[in-house]
Amino acid sequence: MMQWAINKLVCSEMSVEALKKNFVPKYLATGEQKFYRFLLLYALNKLIYIEKGSFKGKSPEMEFLDYQEQFIILYRREGEDVYLELARVFRRAAHKVYRVMLKKKMTERNAKFLNLV
């Protein structure tokens, strides 16, 4: 189950329909906290590959911000609250991963994230 979800998350340039199909049912089935922990676990796995040098691609915090923007757009178009909730969870996960990466000196400061917390 987890491998399936990670494979679905790997494709960072998903269409709107793919976003709805992949994330909304998982979020509704597991709830906010479990979905948030799932995102953190995914990001942690990706960070391990980045540290080893075997992963080349978009960093997890930027990927989560992209998904957050997509769900905000969906919320504005369709008005369903679940899209706004998903956007918040992705944004929260992106900030957490960013702070971890800053502590490990894996990234530079970025204006898209809060730095004075």
Residue pairs with C-beta under 8 A, 6 or more apart in sequence:
2 38
2 41
5 26
5 38
5 42
6 42
6 45
8 22
9 22
9 42
11 18
12 57
12 58
12 63
12 66
14 22
14 70
16 70
16 73
16 74
19 67
19 70
19 71
19 74
20 74
23 67
23 71
23 86
24 82
24 83
24 86
26 35
26 38
27 35
27 82
27 85
27 86
27 89
28 82
30 38
32 85
32 89
35 89
36 89
36 92
36 93
39 64
39 89
39 90
39 93
40 93
40 96
40 97
42 60
43 60
43 61
43 64
43 93
43 97
46 55
46 59
46 60
47 60
47 97
47 100
47 101
47 104
47 106
49 55
50 59
50 106
51 106
58 66
59 101
59 107
60 94
60 97
61 94
61 95
61 97
61 98
61 101
61 107
61 113
62 94
64 90
64 91
64 93
64 94
64 97
65 90
65 91
65 94
65 112
67 86
67 90
68 87
68 88
68 90
68 91
68 94
69 87
71 83
71 84
71 86
71 87
71 90
72 83
72 84
72 87
74 80
74 83
75 81
75 83
75 84
75 87
94 113
95 113
95 114
98 107
98 110
98 113
99 117
101 107
102 109
109 115
